[in-house]
Amino acid sequence: MRYIVTLFWAILLSNTAVFIISAVDGVEFNAMLATGFGVAITIFVALLDILNQDMGISEVEPEK
């Protein structure tokens, strides 16, 4: 479920960023490029999560 939420926000924020950048530069907005960035960001976050679990970082107890 958390990856679906991550995908939603990554696509939303990347589309917003690409829209603003294309408006400032005066070029045509490319929704496919922006959506591709969102999917790439989601894959990157998922890989970081898997790496985090493999390294055992999530199992570290907080200091008191």
Helices and strands as residue ranges (DSSP letters): H 2-25, H 31-55, G 57-59
